[in-house]
Amino acid sequence: MSETDVAATVGEADAGARHRHAELSAEITEHNHRYYVLDAPIVSDAEYDALMRELRVLEERYPDLRTPDSPTQRVGDLISTDFAPVEHLERLLSLDNAFSAEELDAWAARTERLAGTEAVGPYLCELKIDGLAVALAYRGGRLVRAATRGDGVTGEDVTPNIRTISAAPARLAGTGWPEVLEVRGEVYLPVSAFHELNERQADAGKPLYVNPRNTAAGSLRQKDPRVTATRPLSLIVHGLAVPGASSAEGGMPAPEDEAVPDNVPSTQSGWYERLREWGLPVSDAYRVVGSLDEVREYISHYAEHRHEPAYEIDGVVVKLDRLEVPAAGHPGQRGADRAGDAVRGNGAGQGQRLHGGPGDPAQSGRAGPQGRPDRRHGGAAQGRGRDSRGGRAGRGAAFWL
């Protein structure tokens, strides 16, 4: 679009002009972030100036497009995070708590009763990352907002900081994604990076960080995203919400809902692979198994090898893989406000509260076999914590290691 064409008349913006303005604003914002925060520009100054010039001409022709958040009204090198409260597109459900392998069996039995069948499997098992729960909103395939979980309804805007995480794509890959969607996941600091960071702290005579989870949370909640950019944070996603679509309680849209595109997956694992196709980071450690015995084997393996993954874990999440199977509960039942049940145990079927003791991260900075991070810091691992608002019952169980 030439300046002559754009500046021909002044009036109210039509749909085409608004769409182009939104495209330019998003592209320029991304370039500002790469230049000022990441120090890694991908366009020349001349290319950037051309984009900004086109945006200014559009706003001169259509003054109603010149809003306070337009790149033409902001000073690029003063990018900062203000942690403003923002509402999630859909409420983030959380996991219910139980305390033994027997309660895992009870959850499965409730699901079988609701489904009216003795076989509700297969089950999807995945690791429960001890990180900071976040929600990333995409519009037209572009990342437009990222927020912490908060209370499940309202979180804190941390968009500039999330943009520093290479695992969080600025643009979705592939095709077929909804026009607007929100993915849920965990921001974490790899254990090896945590130890390297503490080595640098020790060499500098500075206090050591306590554990990877708290360090990740503190790194993400920096006013200056350039500080966040110096920390090798990463992300794994485990849920998806589409505004207007009914949720299948496991964190994925119901396959029959008209608000989602055609030919959507009918299983949790199918959605995980679809998210992977869109360039979103999905765990390589999830498994789909056919029986509760295989679920127990998965739990037992990670109870014994909990330090095997590159990140801290504090449990295993078990979900029904098929989205059409009724959830284990309903409003008013135990677990009605949650995305599932949680089971704490030692992997051998004996209930055991794993808090403190030798290896307590408050002393060692890493959760050892006898301890797990202090929950008083909140916000970890797929959005735990009871919501006061009503919600749908859960499809999953989380076995705490």
Buried (B, 14 or more C-beta within 10 A) or exposed (E): EEEEEBEEEEEEBEEEBBEBBBBBBBBBBBBBBBBBBBEEBEBEEEEBEEBBEBBBBBBBBBEEBBEEEBBBEBEBEEBEBEBEEBEBBBBBBBBBBBBBBBBBBBBBBBBBEBBEEEEBBBBBBBBBBBBBBBBBBBBBBBBBBBBBBBBBBBBBBBBBBBBBBBBBBBBBEEEEBBEBBBBBBBBBBBBEBBEEBBEEEEEEEEEEBBBBBBBBBBBBBBEEBBBBBEBBBBBBBBBBBBEBBBBBBBBBBBBEBEEBEEEBBBBBBBBBEBBBBBBBBBBEBBBBBEEBEBBBBBBBBBBBEBBEBEBBBBBBBBBBBBBEBBBBBEEEEBBBBBBBBBBBBBBEBEBBEBBBEEBBBEEEBBBBBEBBBBEEBEBBBBBBBEBEEEBBBBBBBBBBB
